[in-house]
Amino acid sequence: MKFSIRQTMEQELRLVLIKDESNGTEIALIPGFGAILHRFAIRQKNGELFNVIDGYRSLAELKAELPKSFKGPKLSPFPCRIPYGKYAFGGKDYRFGQLFGDGTAIHGLLYNKQFEVKEEEADDSTGVVSMEYVYRKDDGGYPFEYRCQVRYILYADSMLEVTTTVTNLDQTDIPMADGWHPYFRLGGRVNDWLLQFHSTAIVDFDDRLIPTGHLSPYNVYESGRLLGDSFLDNCFTLKPEVVSAACEIFNPGNGLRVSFYPDPSYPYLQIYTPPARESIAIENLSAAPDCFNNKMGLLILPPGHSQIFTVRYKVSVD
């Protein structure tokens, strides 16, 4: 078969690998910590593999950094920040018990959860791995039950499709949003990369990175633009029905390019440039930060109902 799947250990990290044996493209996943996309390696023109994901060098590093950087995991049932971890829903007030150092609830409740691998299937056209986690009221601030299923599909052209399906297992409506938090690296510093994305507006933030409720027109990166020393920690609304990639990052120095193709379930794009400037977080989101309060993109999922969210990542070398 052209594609293969195997489980392995690297530096005490338990990984599931999907590999295209014809070109060497390899995906590594960490089910044990929020279904993390740990590696997306593609062969360069010199024949060497390059991993475009800024992952973890060991289990110890992951345990130390994940609660601070949140590199890679599933963001569910909400992305980004909720101030003071408080929100109201269905006439009741709730507060998350799990808070970040700045006093906000951040990036959901599944980033460090053990997902169970449910499917591994490889043939001549794709390699597929599916995993799931069932949330059972683990945090008193979110006393609802739901299932989160994640399906990774690697295609022959170094295209990775990531589909998340959330299903309400509770007896009442539940608030829901979805997202991802991968950090991408292209070699060198982000200052020398080009960024392009098709946005309609920027979500205005206050000094705590919480939306004010206002949107401002924004098209600075409509054409490829050198990042330079620009700092980004912002959320944008994406143009609907864009035929080309909704977002791209490109390193002219080595020709590496990552293209992002979110479906309409992810109308928001959060971009963050870390201080080290060796990678960039590009987060596809179904809703804006603090959506449990501001309702921007918030999904109300009835009992027994499911919602599907899909994004595709294409890695190439020019």
C-alpha positions in Angstrom: 0.0 0.0 0.0 1.1 3.5 -0.7 0.1 4.8 2.8 1.1 3.3 6.1 0.1 3.8 9.7 2.0 2.8 12.8 2.2 3.6 16.5 5.6 4.4 18.1 7.4 6.1 20.9 9.8 9.0 20.5 11.4 10.7 23.6 8.6 9.1 25.7 5.9 10.6 23.4 3.4 8.0 22.2 2.8 8.9 18.6 0.6 7.7 15.8 2.3 8.1 12.4 0.6 8.4 9.0 3.1 8.1 6.1 2.9 8.5 2.3 5.5 5.9 1.3 5.8 7.3 -2.2 7.1 10.8 -1.3 8.0 10.5 2.4 5.4 12.9 3.7 4.7 12.0 7.3 2.2 13.1 9.9 2.7 12.4 13.7 -0.2 12.7 16.1 -0.2 12.7 19.9 -3.6 11.3 21.1 -2.7 11.5 24.7 -2.7 15.4 24.8 -5.6 16.9 23.0 -5.2 15.1 19.7 -2.1 17.2 18.9 -0.7 17.5 15.4 2.9 17.0 16.3 4.6 16.7 12.9 3.8 17.4 9.3 7.1 16.6 7.5 7.6 17.1 3.8 10.6 16.3 1.6 12.5 19.3 0.4 14.3 19.7 -2.9 17.6 18.5 -1.3 15.9 15.3 -0.3 15.7 16.1 3.4 12.5 16.0 5.4 11.4 19.2 7.0 8.7 19.4 9.8 6.5 22.5 9.4 5.0 22.0 12.9 6.6 23.5 15.9 6.1 20.6 18.3 7.8 19.2 21.4 11.2 17.5 21.8 10.1 15.3 24.6 7.3 14.3 27.0 8.9 16.4 29.7 9.0 19.5 27.4 5.4 18.9 26.4 4.2 18.7 30.0 6.1 21.9 30.9 5.1 23.9 27.9 1.6 22.8 26.9 -0.2 24.6 29.8 1.6 27.8 28.8 1.9 27.8 25.0 -0.9 25.4 24.1 1.0 24.4 21.0 -1.0 22.1 18.8 -4.1 20.7 20.6 -7.8 20.7 20.0 -9.6 23.8 21.4 -13.0 22.7 22.7 -15.6 23.6 23.8 -14.3 27.1 23.3 -11.2 28.8 21.9 -9.1 31.6 23.3 -10.1 33.6 26.4 -13.2 34.0 28.6 -12.5 36.8 31.2 -12.6 35.5 34.8 -13.9 32.2 33.4 -17.4 33.5 33.8 -20.4 33.3 31.5 -24.2 32.9 31.6 -26.2 30.3 29.7 -29.8 29.2 29.9 -30.5 31.6 32.7 -27.7 30.3 34.9 -24.3 31.7 35.8 -21.2 29.5 35.4 -17.5 29.8 36.2 -14.7 27.5 35.1 -12.6 26.0 37.8 -9.6 25.7 35.4 -8.1 29.1 34.9 -5.0 30.5 33.2 -2.4 32.6 35.0 -4.0 35.8 33.9 -7.3 34.8 35.5 -9.1 33.9 32.3 -10.4 30.5 31.1 -8.4 29.7 28.0 -8.4 27.3 25.0 -11.1 25.0 26.3 -11.0 21.8 28.4 -9.6 19.1 26.1 -6.0 20.4 25.4 -4.5 17.9 27.8 -7.0 15.1 27.6 -6.3 11.5 26.5 -8.1 10.8 23.2 -8.7 7.2 22.3 -7.7 6.0 18.8 -10.8 4.4 17.2 -9.7 3.9 13.6 -6.5 3.4 11.6 -6.9 2.7 7.9 -4.4 3.0 5.1 -4.6 2.1 1.4 -3.2 3.4 -1.9 -5.1 6.8 -1.8 -5.2 7.9 1.9 -4.0 7.3 5.4 -6.8 7.8 8.0 -6.6 8.0 11.8 -9.7 8.8 14.0 -9.8 9.4 17.7 -12.2 10.6 20.3 -12.7 12.0 23.8 -16.0 11.9 25.7 -16.3 14.9 28.0 -18.3 14.1 31.1 -18.7 17.3 33.1 -15.0 17.3 34.1 -15.1 21.0 35.0 -18.0 22.5 37.1 -18.0 25.5 34.8 -19.2 23.3 31.9 -21.6 20.7 33.4 -22.5 19.2 30.1 -21.6 16.0 28.3 -20.4 15.7 24.7 -18.3 13.6 22.4 -15.4 15.1 20.4 -14.2 13.1 17.4 -11.2 14.0 15.4 -10.4 12.5 12.0 -7.0 13.0 10.2 -6.8 12.1 6.5 -3.5 12.4 4.7 -3.8 12.6 0.9 -1.3 11.9 -1.8 -0.4 15.6 -2.6 0.7 16.3 1.0 -2.7 17.6 1.9 -4.0 16.9 5.4 -7.7 17.1 6.2 -8.7 17.5 9.8 -12.4 17.0 10.6 -13.8 17.5 14.1 -17.3 16.2 15.0 -18.9 17.3 18.3 -22.0 15.5 19.5 -24.2 16.7 22.3 -24.7 13.7 24.7 -26.6 15.8 27.3 -30.3 16.2 27.9 -30.2 20.0 27.3 -28.8 22.5 24.8 -25.1 23.2 25.2 -22.9 26.1 24.1 -20.2 25.1 21.8 -17.3 26.4 19.7 -14.3 24.7 18.1 -10.8 25.5 17.0 -7.1 24.4 16.6 -3.9 25.9 17.9 -1.0 24.7 15.7 2.3 26.6 15.5 4.0 26.5 12.1 7.7 26.8 11.2 9.2 27.3 7.8 12.9 27.6 8.7 14.6 30.8 9.9 12.6 33.6 11.5 9.1 34.7 10.8 10.4 38.2 9.9 11.5 36.8 6.5 8.3 35.0 5.7 5.3 36.2 3.6 1.9 36.1 5.1 -1.4 36.3 3.1 -5.0 35.9 4.3 -8.3 37.1 3.0 -10.1 38.9 5.8 -13.1 41.2 5.9 -12.4 42.7 9.4 -10.3 42.5 12.5 -12.0 41.8 15.8 -11.3 44.8 18.1 -9.7 43.7 21.4 -9.4 45.4 24.7 -6.1 45.3 26.6 -6.9 41.8 27.9 -7.3 40.4 24.4 -11.1 40.3 24.9 -13.3 41.4 22.0 -15.1 44.7 22.5 -18.0 43.7 20.3 -16.8 45.8 17.4 -15.3 44.9 14.0 -13.0 47.1 12.0 -12.3 46.7 8.2 -9.0 45.0 7.6 -7.2 43.9 4.4 -3.5 44.5 5.2 -2.5 40.9 4.2 -4.8 40.6 1.3 -1.7 40.3 -0.9 1.4 38.4 0.3 3.2 40.7 2.7 6.6 40.4 4.5 6.0 40.0 8.2 9.1 41.9 9.2 9.0 42.8 12.9 5.1 42.9 13.0 3.6 41.5 16.1 0.2 39.8 15.8 -2.1 38.5 18.5 -5.4 39.2 16.7 -8.6 37.6 15.4 -10.0 38.2 11.9 -13.1 37.4 10.0 -12.4 35.5 6.8 -14.0 36.3 3.5 -16.6 33.7 2.6 -16.4 31.6 -0.6 -12.8 32.3 -1.3 -11.7 29.8 -4.1 -8.0 30.1 -3.3 -6.4 29.3 0.1 -7.9 31.4 2.9 -4.4 31.9 4.3 -0.8 31.1 3.3 2.6 31.4 4.8 5.7 31.3 2.6 9.4 31.3 3.1 11.1 32.7 0.0 14.5 31.4 1.3 13.7 27.7 0.9 10.4 27.7 -1.0 8.3 26.1 1.9 4.7 27.1 1.8 1.7 26.1 4.0 -1.8 26.8 2.6 -5.0 26.8 4.8 -8.4 25.8 3.5 -11.0 26.0 6.2 -14.6 25.2 5.3 -17.4 27.7 6.3 -17.5 26.1 9.8 -14.3 28.1 10.6 -15.1 31.7 9.7 -12.6 33.2 12.1 -8.8 33.2 12.0 -6.6 33.9 15.0 -2.9 34.7 14.3 -0.2 34.9 17.0 3.6 35.6 16.5 5.5 34.3 19.6 8.4 36.3 21.0 11.0 33.8 19.7 9.8 34.5 16.1 10.7 31.1 14.9 7.1 30.0 14.4 3.6 31.4 14.0 0.3 30.2 15.4 -2.4 30.1 12.9 -5.7 29.1 14.5 -8.9 28.3 12.6 -11.8 29.0 14.9 -15.6 28.6 14.6 -16.2 31.5 16.9 -14.4 34.6 18.3 -12.7 34.8 21.6 -15.1 35.0 24.6 -17.9 33.7 22.4 -19.7 32.3 25.4 -20.4 35.9 26.4 -20.4 37.9 23.2 -22.2 35.2 21.1 -19.9 35.9 18.1 -20.1 32.6 16.2 -21.4 30.7 19.3 -23.2 27.4 18.4 -26.1 26.2 20.5 -26.1 22.4 20.0 -29.4 20.6 20.9 -29.5 17.2 22.6 -28.4 14.4 20.3 -27.2 16.8 17.5 -23.8 17.0 16.0 -21.7 19.6 14.3 -18.8 19.1 11.9 -15.8 21.4 11.5 -13.2 20.9 8.8 -9.9 22.5 7.8 -7.3 21.3 5.3 -3.5 22.0 5.4 -1.5 21.8 2.2 2.3 21.8 2.5 4.4 22.4 -0.7 7.9 23.4 -1.9 8.1 26.0 -4.6 
